[in-house]
Amino acid sequence: EREEQPMKQHHRMALGYCITILGGICWAIGGACGQTLFEQNRITSDWVVPIRLLLAGTLLVLFSALSGKHPMAVWKDKKNYPPLIAFGLIGSALCQYGYYTSIQYSNAAFATVLSYTAPVMILVYTVVKERRAPRGYELAAVLLVALGAFSCATQFKLGALHIAPLALIWGLLSAVAFAFYTITPQKLIQEYSLLPIVGWGMILGGIVLALLCRPWTVAVTVNAHLFIMLAGVIFLGTICSFCFYQAGVSVVGGLAGSILSAAEPVTSVMISTLLLHVLFTSFDLAGFVMILTAIPLIAVGEHWSEKQVVSLRK
């Protein structure tokens, strides 16, 4: 029995790694599906993002109700309204609208890699909030992301942008909003569970975007391709990616989860190259590598910093 216990733990960790990676892959597939919708069905982010948020949010709230999470409980206390509304408008609506608008003006790979700068923005926020000097690994991570984004955007040719300015602006706004998405709802999630909070955030964001963007006025080419790709955006890119990634991280931990999340942009680059026939320059690939290197650097750096604090306390 003693020998079987480590084997069970080993299999559980291996399954956790696979599920975490699968979550990142599903997110990348969802982005690629969005890109093909823009290219072949002539839709815009004004149409796809409100529809995606409303449908995915409704499904998550229903799923949380079926699993006994009581999704209406969060609305019983009025003090929850401001953080939940802010989470819906900035964390859900702006994050998703910025991401898909960046895809619309560039491609899924670039938008996904750019959204991967969000952990660095969280790091900067933490340093400012704690009023301390940045550590060595933190400075290195910020520098890598800055150089990576500069390489992708300019190809190191000053005065000229390699990508559409709107793609860069919306991609960075999406990353800022994703940082907000990560930080803001933590107290609500601890009190009311993950699924209902994320679901209500999507519904609120979807309602506001629907009123602002009026997707019913967007001319859409309706065919089988539309429904298949939209299903990919909603089920694979939203529900499956979210559920798989959170389930995997709960097993392997935050450090491994941060490193394994690199599967998302790597998969996006591979899909864009092999299936969507997007051509990348050596400067693009170098920029991607620099940005991708920053996140494991932060994760490992924070891990070692925590270990040093624990050893000093002993």
Secondary structure, 3 states (H helix, E strand, C coil): CCCHHHHHHHHHHHHHHHHHHHHHHHHHHHHHHHHHHHHHCCCCHHHHHHHHHHHHHHHHHHHHHHCCCCHHHHHHCHHHHHHHHHHHHHHHHHHHHHHHHHHHHCCHHHHHHHHCCHHHHHHHHHHHHHCCCCCHHHHHHHHHHHHHHHHHHHCCCCCCCCCCHHHHHHHHHHHHHHHHHHHCCHHHHHHHCHHHHHHHHHHHHHHHHHHHHCHHHCCCCCCHHHHHHHHHHHHHHHHHHHHHHHHHHHHHCHHHHHHHCCHHHHHHHHHHHHCCCCCCCHHHHHHHHHHHHHHHHHHHHHHHHHHHHHHHHC
